[in-house]
């Protein structure tokens, strides 16, 4: 509050950070300023975290200078920080308003398991499918819930790679006449694709359709959606869509 009063609202976030560093130091409060740490799974860096502060190994203040309210991505950010640093409390602080705005978040860790599902008939390599689900389930049991989508994409990639399976992260394809369009999926052993979601309410129709789009342009027959939610985990198989067009359209009756 003293920093907000002395500086005033609505300036660049960095000035508040520098002043708060000085204030904490003057008060003799032990803290880390923008500590940068890697999340490593089985020797592979899966994500990097850099909160604004870690104070006395007790809580994490995250500074913002906003025109509107705190957004969902801000909460996802502090959830990840709390999980990574194994701290329960974080504080979102907004220096953008006339009065200082803050909100406290208490992190609670959750464990979950993937459901046991059998590869459907359209899966061309059931043994690969079962191996993917097994290594991802093992990773989930070791890590637990609480990370964002990009972190879990990295963790899933590392888990599959550590099993000796070939993985391509963020593959690209030509979409219509547009080359090198990146797909935010994993291509596994040039056979299938994996799409990862996290910290929402579950696997939605939109996410299944998104993976179908990736399968279509990557020319893959099947894939898996993994979801790592706030308290539960889930997975489902998805098949590449086959679209029928009229015989006189000038295109094959079945096209991707």
Secondary structure, DSSP 8 states (H G I E B T S, - for coil): -HHHHHH-SSS-HHHHHHHHHHHHHHTT--EEES--EEEEETTEEEEEE--SEEETTTEEEEEE--SS---HHHHHHHHHHHHHHT-SEEEEEE-SSSS-EEEEEE--------------TT-S-HHHHHHHHHHHHHHHHHH-S---HHHHHHHHHHHHHHTT--EEES-EEEETTEEEEE-SSEEETTTEEEEEEESSSS--HHHHHHHHHHHHHHT-SEEEEEEE-SS-EEEEEEE---EE--GGGSS-SEE-
